[in-house]
Amino acid sequence: MPKSPREMIEAVVANLGVRTGRDLAGWIELLERDGPDEPKARRAWLKDTHGLGSGQAMAIVEKAAGSPYDLPPERLLERQYEGREGLRPILERVLACARALGADVEEEVNVTYVTLRRGRKFAEVKPATRTRIDLGLALGAVAVDGRPTPIPGRKPDDRLTHRIALTRPEEVDGEVADWLRRAYEVLG
């Protein structure tokens, strides 16, 4: 089962030929030759005219346009922090804390955030505004006292339960490292 948006897109692309009778190159060729120009109209055309599902249409349009999922991790990070370069040191400190937790910590750079996993996601680092990073934590039923606050508007099945707002590198302190460790251990 795919773990990330990038893996989901790749799984859809890998199955296009089997599920639709046409591989990605064939769909892109058809889209470029006969389809509309706007991404939203392209997705609708693939769904309405050719009966594709939303995920299939999205994957084809993304790949035809040069999907951000195809960018290397460092370029994705550059895009995430464009115009908010002052937040990058906060990210680096959080990642250093995560790496110190164990060799089984995996980092995955996505289009808008960085996921921290130990098999499953235990944290997420996301530039929320131009001046703030949110460290999302999957704390489950752990009793929370201190800096983490419940994530507003969270659905009951959302993995991340709490967040810590960070505006300066110095805020990534022992308490933040401890909460990150607790989220990591919930999966242990």
Secondary structure, DSSP 4 states (H G I P E B T S, - for coil): ---SHHHHHHHHHHHHHHHHSS-HHHHHHHHHHHS-SSHHHHHHHHHHHH---HHHHHHHHHHHH--GGGS-HHHHHHHHTTT-GGGHHHHHHHHHHHHTT-TT-EEEE-SS-EEEESSSEEEEEEE-SSS-EEEEE--TT----SS-EEPTT--TT-S--EEEEE-SGGGS-HHHHHHHHHHHHHT-
